[in-house]
Structure formats: structure tokens, C-alpha cells
């Protein structure tokens, strides 16, 4: 007989490199209905040397990746241990950690999230559930997105759940199946250009707002092959580095115009991705603070109610859902949906280290 409640710590590091999200979480299950509470939560910013490493790690050799994985697992483990100590969090069922994606090539049967080595549990001194993507890729899936099971179980009152992180991804119910897929890059590109101007990010989208659309660049972006593909489909930094940035760099225009054009591109692709253009859409991730992007989305989705939740849900939704994925794994229940990833079957993914 399974427990009705669980206390776990959810851990997420996204491709936009905002930092490591840590959240102390309480889950309750009654008659198949899940509820949650986000307790103490914090985002740990990456020190500069880690930021620089993670930005270029996609180009590392196999031996360099092995060393990086060990070093990052130590760094992540100690960060989690400090979080537990700082907030005097003692009696938890597990730490549920996503790790940090370095390589994502499901078409080649490969995905790598560093920070998921067995030593993580030894450093923290707690049970760990982690490495949620590898099994799905082995089953022929995209290994992403994994959040939609949480959208179904925790946020069913919304017609759509949209995450605006390093990439945008959407999830919704269609014909009694959960559908989800990556739409386009978001903060991976927007932050890249904000960095060139000396900023960590474009606050509220004001820099992008000050530019103007370049119609030719916008057309080229919208015509990229990825956007013509049917789901399931997912994106990694490889797409940004090999396709998006070289395309934008072909244009001798201001950074403000590049940002403005890319925001327009994001908004257009989100609108195109939705099977219906009305209802309620929950928006989370760092991009939810980009007011100019939200305005452009509303322009293309005039009948859609765009809902940005409270700050904790907005900032820690992915940590929350990876916490839930960990709980479902502990219960040996399905936590990855084949309707979303394209795998051979629904499954209970992740590794448990004691």
C-alpha cells in the first residue's frame, strides 16, 4: 500500500543557465487526485567558471565530459546538501533531480544529463531519484518533454500549459491523450544577445521592444525545417548553435532588431502550435517575465486567456514536476507518456540511488 503523502526536494537546471532550482515539496494523493505545496525554494546562480564551462560543454570530448560529469555531480550534491542544511530539511523521502542537459540527440539514440551519478546520493546522504530521460530514448522516444505528466496530474484546469524556458514547450489533452512537444528556442537565444550587450537577460523585454522586425530574417526563421515537423519533437542546444545563431548572424542588423525579430518569431510559432486559439493557457518559466513577448503572443492569440501564476509556481514549476516524477518512480507508476515522447510505451523512468 502506497503512502498518501510525500516530502521530496525537486531539483532542476535548465538550458537557459539561470541557475539550479531547488524546492522543498509536499505531495498528497487521494483517490487518484494529486495536490502539492511548494515550501522553501531557492535558485542558486552558477558561478562564472561553471557558466563558462556549461556554455561550451556541448563541444567537449568524451573524456572531458566524463570529468565534467564527476565535477558537476560534486557541485550539485554539495549545493543540495547546503540547501537541506540551511532550511533544516531532514525527513524527506528523496531528492528528485533532473541534472543538467549537455547533449540531446534522440535521433541518434543519445541524451546526456550531467549530475546524475551514484555519488550524488552519497554526497547528500539521502535517497536520490534522477536521470529521467535516458530510458525514454532507449525506448525510441525523444526523451522530452517530461513535464506533461505533471501538467496532467497537477494543472488539469488549464487548456494548455506553456513553459518559456531555454526552449518553449507546450502540453495539452487531445483525444484523451496528453500531447506535448518543444516549439522553439526562447531564452537560449534571447539571453545570448542580451549577454552581448552586457546584460544577463533582457529585463521585461525592453531591449527587444526598442528594436524592429526584420521581415527577411523572420521569414527565414519561420521556414526552418523543424517547424514543419509533426510532434513528437524536441530541441537541444545543438539546434541553437548549428542552425539558429548562424542564421541570425547572417544579418548585419542591430542586436535590438535581432531580439525584436526573434521575439516575433517565438510568438508566431507558439500561436501556430496551438490546435485551438481560445481557452486558458498557463505560462511558466523565465520567459513569463518578458512582457514584450507576452504582448506579442496575445496579439496572435486574442481570444486566449494568458495566465501567469504566483511567483513560486512560475519559477519552480519544473522542479515541482521533477519532484512528482521522482515520487511516481518510487511508487513504480508511469511518469513518462509515450503519446508525448514517441517511445514504444508509457513507462516509469529514472534511476534510484540510496
C-alpha positions as CSV (number, residue, x, y, z in Angstrom):
1,X,0.0,0.0,0.0
2,X,1.4,3.4,-1.0
3,X,1.7,6.4,1.2
4,X,-0.8,9.2,0.8
5,X,1.8,11.9,1.2
6,X,5.5,12.5,0.3
7,X,8.1,15.1,1.2
8,X,10.8,15.5,-1.5
9,X,13.2,18.0,-2.9
10,X,12.9,18.8,-6.6
11,X,16.0,19.9,-8.4
12,X,16.1,21.4,-11.9
13,X,18.8,23.1,-14.0
14,X,17.6,24.4,-17.4
15,X,19.3,25.1,-20.7
16,X,18.9,28.9,-20.2
17,X,21.5,28.6,-17.4
18,X,19.5,30.7,-14.9
19,X,20.8,28.5,-12.1
20,X,19.8,25.4,-10.1
21,X,16.2,25.5,-8.9
22,X,15.7,23.7,-5.5
23,X,12.3,23.3,-4.0
24,X,11.1,21.5,-0.8
25,X,7.9,19.9,-1.9
26,X,4.9,18.2,-0.3
27,X,2.7,15.9,-2.4
28,X,-0.6,14.3,-1.4
29,X,-2.6,11.7,-3.3
30,X,-6.2,10.8,-2.5
31,X,-8.4,8.8,-4.8
32,X,-6.1,9.3,-7.7
33,X,-6.0,13.1,-7.3
34,X,-2.7,14.7,-6.6
35,X,-2.2,18.0,-4.8
36,X,1.1,19.9,-4.0
37,X,2.6,22.6,-1.8
38,X,5.9,24.4,-2.6
39,X,7.6,25.1,0.7
40,X,11.2,26.5,0.9
41,X,12.6,27.2,-2.5
42,X,15.7,28.9,-3.9
43,X,17.6,29.4,-7.2
44,X,21.4,29.1,-6.9
45,X,23.1,31.1,-9.6
46,X,26.0,29.5,-11.3
47,X,29.5,30.9,-10.5
48,X,31.2,32.3,-13.6
49,X,33.5,29.4,-14.1
50,X,30.6,27.0,-14.2
51,X,28.6,29.2,-16.5
52,X,31.6,29.3,-18.9
53,X,32.1,25.5,-18.8
54,X,28.4,24.7,-19.3
55,X,28.1,27.1,-22.2
56,X,30.8,25.2,-24.2
57,X,30.4,21.7,-22.9
58,X,28.5,20.6,-26.0
59,X,31.8,20.7,-27.8
60,X,33.7,18.6,-25.1
61,X,35.4,15.3,-25.9
62,X,34.2,12.1,-24.3
63,X,36.9,12.2,-21.6
64,X,36.2,15.8,-20.9
65,X,32.5,15.0,-20.5
66,X,33.3,12.2,-18.0
67,X,35.4,14.6,-15.9
68,X,32.8,17.3,-16.2
69,X,30.0,14.9,-15.1
70,X,32.0,14.0,-11.9
71,X,32.8,17.6,-11.1
72,X,29.3,18.7,-11.7
73,X,27.8,15.9,-9.6
74,X,30.1,17.0,-6.7
75,X,29.0,20.7,-7.2
76,X,25.3,19.8,-7.4
77,X,25.4,17.4,-4.5
78,X,27.0,20.0,-2.2
79,X,24.5,22.6,-3.4
80,X,21.6,20.3,-2.4
81,X,23.3,19.4,0.9
82,X,23.7,23.1,1.7
83,X,20.0,23.7,0.9
84,X,18.9,20.9,3.2
85,X,21.1,22.2,6.0
86,X,20.2,25.9,5.5
87,X,16.5,25.2,5.8
88,X,16.9,22.3,8.3
89,X,15.1,19.9,6.0
90,X,15.6,16.4,7.4
91,X,12.8,13.9,6.9
92,X,12.4,13.6,3.2
93,X,11.5,10.6,1.0
94,X,14.0,11.5,-1.7
95,X,15.9,14.2,-3.7
96,X,14.5,14.1,-7.2
97,X,17.0,15.7,-9.6
98,X,16.9,16.3,-13.4
99,X,20.6,17.2,-13.7
100,X,21.8,19.5,-16.5
101,X,21.4,18.7,-20.2
102,X,24.6,18.8,-22.2
103,X,23.8,16.7,-25.2
104,X,20.4,15.9,-26.6
105,X,20.4,13.8,-29.8
106,X,17.4,11.5,-29.6
107,X,17.6,10.9,-33.3
108,X,20.9,9.3,-32.6
109,X,19.6,7.4,-29.6
110,X,21.5,9.6,-27.2
111,X,20.9,12.1,-24.4
112,X,23.2,13.3,-21.6
113,X,22.2,15.0,-18.4
114,X,25.2,15.5,-16.1
115,X,24.9,15.4,-12.3
116,X,23.2,12.0,-12.2
117,X,26.0,9.8,-10.9
118,X,25.5,7.4,-7.9
119,X,27.9,9.6,-5.9
120,X,25.1,12.2,-5.7
121,X,23.3,10.1,-3.1
122,X,26.5,9.6,-1.1
123,X,27.2,13.4,-1.0
124,X,23.7,14.3,0.1
125,X,23.2,11.4,2.4
126,X,19.6,10.9,1.1
127,X,17.9,8.7,-1.4
128,X,18.1,10.2,-4.9
129,X,15.8,9.7,-8.0
130,X,17.4,11.0,-11.1
131,X,18.4,10.5,-14.8
132,X,14.8,10.6,-16.1
133,X,15.5,10.9,-19.8
134,X,17.8,8.1,-20.8
135,X,15.3,5.2,-20.6
136,X,12.8,7.0,-22.8
137,X,15.4,7.5,-25.6
138,X,16.4,3.8,-25.3
139,X,12.7,3.0,-25.8
140,X,12.7,5.0,-29.1
141,X,11.4,8.3,-27.6
142,X,12.6,11.9,-27.7
143,X,13.4,11.8,-24.0
144,X,11.5,15.1,-23.8
145,X,9.4,16.8,-22.8
146,X,8.9,15.0,-19.5
147,X,6.9,17.7,-17.7
148,X,3.5,16.9,-19.3
149,X,2.6,14.1,-16.9
150,X,2.8,16.7,-14.2
151,X,0.7,19.1,-16.2
152,X,-2.0,16.4,-16.4
153,X,-1.9,15.5,-12.7
154,X,-1.4,18.9,-11.2
155,X,-2.7,21.6,-13.6
156,X,-5.6,19.9,-15.4
157,X,-7.8,23.1,-15.1
158,X,-5.9,24.7,-17.9
159,X,-6.4,24.0,-21.6
160,X,-2.7,24.4,-22.3
161,X,0.5,24.5,-20.2
162,X,3.3,26.5,-21.8
163,X,6.8,26.7,-20.5
164,X,9.0,29.6,-21.7
165,X,12.5,28.5,-20.6
166,X,15.6,27.8,-22.7
167,X,13.1,26.5,-25.2
168,X,9.3,26.8,-25.3
169,X,7.3,23.7,-24.9
170,X,3.5,23.1,-24.8
171,X,1.3,20.4,-23.4
172,X,-2.4,19.7,-23.7
173,X,-5.1,17.0,-23.9
174,X,-6.2,15.8,-27.3
175,X,-8.5,12.8,-27.9
176,X,-7.9,11.6,-24.2
177,X,-4.1,11.6,-24.8
178,X,-1.6,14.1,-23.4
179,X,0.3,15.8,-26.3
180,X,3.4,17.8,-25.8
181,X,6.4,19.0,-27.8
182,X,9.1,21.6,-28.0
183,X,8.1,24.7,-30.1
184,X,11.1,26.9,-30.5
185,X,14.2,28.3,-28.7
186,X,13.5,31.1,-26.3
187,X,15.9,32.2,-23.6
188,X,18.8,30.3,-25.1
189,X,18.7,32.8,-28.0
190,X,17.3,35.9,-26.1
191,X,19.9,35.7,-23.4
192,X,22.7,35.1,-25.9
193,X,22.1,38.5,-27.4
194,X,21.4,40.2,-24.1
195,X,24.8,38.9,-22.9
196,X,26.4,40.7,-25.9
197,X,25.1,44.0,-24.6
198,X,26.4,43.2,-21.1
199,X,23.2,42.0,-19.5
200,X,22.3,38.6,-18.1
201,X,18.9,38.9,-19.7
202,X,16.5,41.4,-21.4
203,X,14.6,42.7,-18.4
204,X,10.8,42.7,-19.3
205,X,11.8,42.6,-23.0
206,X,12.6,46.3,-23.1
207,X,15.6,45.9,-25.4
208,X,13.6,43.8,-27.8
209,X,10.8,46.3,-27.7
210,X,13.2,49.1,-28.8
211,X,14.1,47.2,-32.0
212,X,12.1,46.5,-35.1
213,X,11.3,43.4,-37.1
214,X,13.5,42.3,-40.0
215,X,11.0,40.7,-42.4
216,X,13.5,38.6,-44.3
217,X,15.1,37.2,-41.1
218,X,11.6,36.5,-39.7
219,X,10.6,34.6,-42.9
220,X,13.8,32.5,-42.9
221,X,13.3,31.6,-39.2
222,X,9.7,30.6,-39.7
223,X,10.6,28.4,-42.7
224,X,13.1,26.3,-40.9
225,X,12.5,22.5,-41.3
226,X,12.0,21.9,-37.6
227,X,8.7,23.9,-37.6
228,X,7.3,21.8,-40.4
229,X,7.8,18.5,-38.5
230,X,5.0,16.8,-36.7
231,X,5.3,16.0,-33.0
232,X,6.7,14.3,-31.0
233,X,9.8,16.5,-31.4
234,X,12.3,18.1,-29.1
235,X,15.1,20.6,-29.2
236,X,18.6,20.9,-27.7
237,X,21.4,23.4,-27.8
238,X,22.8,21.7,-30.9
239,X,19.9,23.3,-32.9
240,X,20.6,26.8,-31.5
241,X,24.3,26.6,-32.2
242,X,24.2,24.9,-35.6
243,X,21.0,26.5,-37.1
244,X,19.5,29.5,-35.2
245,X,22.6,31.6,-34.3
246,X,24.3,31.2,-37.7
247,X,21.1,32.2,-39.5
248,X,20.6,35.3,-37.4
249,X,24.3,36.2,-37.7
250,X,23.9,36.3,-41.5
251,X,22.1,39.6,-41.0
252,X,24.0,42.8,-40.4
253,X,21.4,44.4,-38.1
254,X,21.4,45.7,-34.6
255,X,21.1,43.4,-31.6
256,X,17.9,45.2,-30.7
257,X,16.4,44.3,-34.1
258,X,17.7,40.7,-33.7
259,X,15.9,40.4,-30.4
260,X,12.7,42.1,-31.6
261,X,12.6,39.7,-34.7
262,X,13.2,36.6,-32.6
263,X,10.5,37.6,-30.1
264,X,8.1,37.9,-33.0
265,X,9.2,34.5,-34.3
266,X,8.6,32.9,-30.8
267,X,5.1,34.4,-30.6
268,X,4.2,33.3,-34.1
269,X,5.4,29.7,-33.6
270,X,3.5,29.4,-30.3
271,X,0.3,30.6,-31.9
272,X,0.8,28.2,-34.8
273,X,1.5,25.3,-32.5
274,X,-1.9,25.5,-30.6
275,X,-4.7,23.4,-32.1
276,X,-7.2,25.9,-30.9
277,X,-6.8,29.6,-30.3
278,X,-9.1,30.1,-27.2
279,X,-9.3,28.9,-23.6
280,X,-6.8,29.2,-20.7
281,X,-3.1,28.9,-21.0
282,X,-0.8,28.6,-18.0
283,X,2.6,30.3,-18.7
284,X,5.6,29.5,-16.6
285,X,9.4,29.7,-16.9
286,X,11.7,32.8,-17.1
287,X,10.1,33.9,-20.3
288,X,6.9,34.7,-18.4
289,X,8.7,37.9,-17.2
290,X,9.3,39.0,-20.8
291,X,6.3,41.4,-21.0
292,X,7.0,42.2,-24.7
293,X,6.9,38.5,-25.6
294,X,3.6,38.1,-23.8
295,X,2.2,41.1,-25.6
296,X,3.2,39.6,-29.0
297,X,1.7,36.3,-28.0
298,X,-1.6,38.0,-27.0
299,X,-1.6,39.7,-30.4
300,X,-1.7,36.4,-32.2
301,X,-4.0,34.8,-29.6
302,X,-6.6,37.5,-29.0
303,X,-9.2,35.0,-27.6
304,X,-6.8,33.1,-25.3
305,X,-6.6,33.9,-21.6
306,X,-2.9,34.1,-20.8
307,X,-2.4,33.2,-17.1
308,X,0.9,33.8,-15.2
309,X,0.7,32.1,-11.8
310,X,2.2,33.0,-8.4
311,X,5.9,33.5,-8.3
312,X,6.7,30.1,-6.7
313,X,4.8,28.2,-9.3
314,X,6.1,30.3,-12.1
315,X,9.8,29.9,-11.1
316,X,9.8,26.4,-9.6
317,X,7.2,24.5,-11.8
318,X,9.8,22.3,-13.4
319,X,11.5,21.5,-10.1
320,X,8.0,20.7,-8.8
321,X,7.2,18.4,-11.6
322,X,10.6,16.6,-11.4
323,X,9.8,16.1,-7.7
324,X,6.5,14.5,-8.8
325,X,8.3,12.3,-11.4
326,X,10.5,11.1,-8.6
327,X,7.6,10.2,-6.4
328,X,5.9,8.3,-9.2
329,X,9.1,6.4,-9.8
330,X,9.3,5.5,-6.1
331,X,5.7,4.1,-6.5
332,X,6.8,2.4,-9.7
333,X,4.0,4.3,-11.5
334,X,4.0,5.7,-15.0
335,X,5.9,9.0,-15.1
336,X,6.6,9.3,-18.9
337,X,3.9,9.2,-21.6
338,X,4.6,7.7,-24.9
339,X,2.0,10.0,-26.5
340,X,4.3,12.8,-25.7
341,X,7.8,11.4,-26.3
342,X,7.1,8.8,-29.1
343,X,8.5,6.0,-27.0
344,X,7.3,2.4,-27.5
345,X,5.2,2.5,-24.4
346,X,4.4,4.5,-21.2
347,X,6.9,3.8,-18.6
348,X,8.3,4.6,-15.1
349,X,11.6,6.2,-15.8
350,X,14.6,7.3,-13.7
351,X,17.3,5.7,-11.5
352,X,17.1,5.3,-7.7
353,X,20.4,5.6,-5.7
354,X,20.5,5.0,-2.0
